[in-house]
Amino acid sequence: MPEPRARLGQSPPGSLAGKRTSTKNNGVSNMGNCKICLVAVCAGAIGFGGALMLGAGEPPKTAAGTKKMDDKHAMPAGGDKMAEMMQKCMAAGMPGEMHKKLDWFSGKWDCEISHIMNGETHVSKGSAVGEMIYDGRYSKMSFEGDMMGEKFTGMSLVGYNNVSKMFESMWVDSMSTAMMTMTGKLNEKGNEYSWTGQYHCPMTEKLTNWREITTIVDENTYRMDFYMPNMETGKEEMQMTITYKRAK
């Protein structure tokens, strides 16, 4: 069963929370983007050069035996293509408006976890601390609490993929060896995230689907509802809810 995770959403349009766009600089420059772009450019250059060596770009010969370069066999402007590749790489790696919204979750939170088992609801308390890392590209959330009377700690990383246009998250904790990943989308109103993912159930040892709904309640509160299949019937049911309130 997946443990509680701290994940991110977006403040409702017009709320004061949406105006918090400051991010902390961890000293990471754009060098990482340049390295990624360099790899892509080199790969393109190798592929283009290999085609020429194999004679794929051999122009036709005229009657006089001289080579003529027509439009069909004209060599593409390699510099222009490399520049285009660089621009795409840089654009994909730069944080934008969707990343700025994640900063709303920075700070300290008080958490109440309602865990439903066999028709009974078990309530426990916890806390979470959120911060932006890597120049505003990701939000890191650290969680502390208890699970069934045992101390429990976990951490999530959440970001927005500029290429897939999806939010992505990863969760790890002190009670599991599995890294849980999910992808999510935001609704048109901007107050609800729908997340979906899969995990290997420890009890059935099978890959199991699960989903989560993150709802922005107000500028200082949000709630996460977890839906998983019932172990006996296989039908989906809500098995856990976590309510986050900004710590005072």
N, C-alpha and C positions, 0 to 999 in steps of 0.2 A: 504494500500500500504506500503510495507516495506520501512523503512527509510535508509539513507546511512549508511554503516557499514565500519569499517576499518578492513580488514582481511589480511591474510598473504599469501605470496608465496615463491618462491625459486629463488635465483639469477641464471642466466644462467651459464652453465659450463664454467669455465675458467675466469669468471669475477672477478674483484677485490672485489666485494661485497661479493662473496662467501667465502672470507677469514676471514670475521668478525665473529669469533666464541666465543668471550668473553661473559660470562654471569655473572649476579650479584647474589650473594648468599644472600637470605633473611633470613638466619638463620634457615631454615627448614632442619632437618636431615632426615635420612632414617627411623625414628621411625614410620612414617605413613605406610611405606611398611611392616614393621615388624608386625604392628597391623593387617593389612589386611591378611598377611600370617598366623598369629596366629588364626584368625577366620576360615580360610580355613582348617588349620591343625586340629583344634578342631572339626570342622564339620565332617572331615574324620574319626577322632578317635571315635566320638560318633556313627557314622554309622557303623563302624567296630565292636565296642563293642556291639552295639545293635544286630547285626547279631549273635554274639557268644551267647548272652543271650537267643536268640530265638531258639538256637540249630541248626542254619543254617550250622555251621561248625562242627557238631558232626561227628567224625570219625567212620568207621564201626568196629564192634566187631569181634574178631577171634573166632575160635571154643572153645578155652580155656576161653573165656569170657574177655580177656584182650583187651584193645584198641590199635589199630595199626594205625599209621599216614602214609598214602601212599601219593604219589605225588599229587593225585587229591584233597585230603583234607588237604594238608599241609598248615599251617598258613603262610600267606605272611609276609615278613619282614616289620613290621610296621615302623621301624626306617628309612628304605630305602625309603618307600613311602612318609613319612613326609618330608624327606630331599628333595625329588624330588618336592614335592608341594612347599616347601619353595623356591627352586631355580626358579621355574616357576613364583611364585609371585614376587620375587625380579627382575627377568628379565623384567616382564611386567611393573614394576613401575619405572625402571631406564631410564633416558633420553639418547637418542642415537644420531646418525648422523642426522636423520630427524629433531630432535628437535634443534640441533645446527644451522641448516639452518634458523630457524625462527628468530635468533638473528639479521639477516640482516635487519629486519624491525624495530629494536630498533632505537630510535632517534626521531627527529622532522621532520614533513612533512607538506608541503603546499598543500592544496587540492582545486580542481575545480570541482564542481558538476553540471552536465548538466541533468536537469530533463525534460522529454518530456511528455507534457500533451496536448491532443486534437490537436496534430500536431504542437504545439509550444514548443520551447525549452527555458527553464528558467535556467539561469546560476547563481550560487552563489559560494561564497568562504568559506573555512573552514581550519582547522588545526588539526593535529593529533600527538600524542606522543605515541611511542611504548616502551615497556620495558619487559624484561624476568622476570618471577616470579617463585617461588617454585623451586629454583636450576636449572633453565633452562628447566623446564617441559612445561611451557605455555608462550605464548606471550600475554600480555595485551596491548590493544590499546585504548586510550582515544581520543574521537573526539569532536570538538567544531565547530559550524557553525550556519547557519540559514536555516530554511525551510519555504518557503512561507512568508518571512518577520518576522518569529518568531525565537527567540533564540533556538538553538537545541544542545543538548549534548547526547553522547552515549558512550558505551564501549563494546569492544569485547574481548573474550578469545578464543585463537586458540591453538590447540595442535595436537599431533600425537599419535594415539592409537596403541600401540605396538601389541595388540592382534588382532584387526580387520584390521590392516595395512591401516588405513584410517585417513585422517586429519579430525578433528572435530572442529566446531566453535559454539559459542553462542554470541548473540547480544542483548543488552538491551539499551533503550534510554528514553529521557524525554518526549516523545510524545506517548508512548504506554505502556500498561500493559502486553504485551505479550513478552515472551522470545523466540526469534527466533533461531533455530538450523539448522545446515547444515552439510553435510559430503562431503568430496572432495578427488579427486585423482590428481596426477601430471602426465603430459604426459612424454613420453620418452625423449623428448628434454630438459625437465627441465625448460621450460619457460612458461607453461600454466597450470593453475589449473581449473578443472571443478567441480563446487559445485552444489549440488541439495538439496532441502528442501521443506517444506510445511508450510503454515501459514493460519490462519483463517482470511479471508478477512473481514474487518469491514463492508463493504457495502453489500456483499452477505451473510455474516455469514456462509460461506462454507469453507471447507478445500481446499486450493488452492496450486497447484504445482508452483514452481518457480526455476530458476537456475541462476547461476552467473559464469562468466568466468573472471578469474584474469590472466592478461598477464604481464609478465616482459618485459618492453620496453628496458631498459638499466640499468646500475648499480645504477642509481639514480632516476629512474622513473618506476612506474607500474600503470596499469589501471584496473578498475573493471567495467564490463558491466553486467547489471541486465536485465533479461528477465522474463516477466510476461504475463499472458493472457489479451487480450483486453477485457474491460468490456462489450462491445457490441457484438463483434464477437466471443469472446472466443479463438481467435487465439493468439499464442505467438508472442510477439514483444518486442524489446528492449525499455525499458522505462526510464532507467537512466544509466549514465556513470560518474564514479569518477576517476579523474587523480591525482595521488600522485607524488609530486616531493620533493626530500630531501631538507629541508630548509637549507639555507646557513648562 
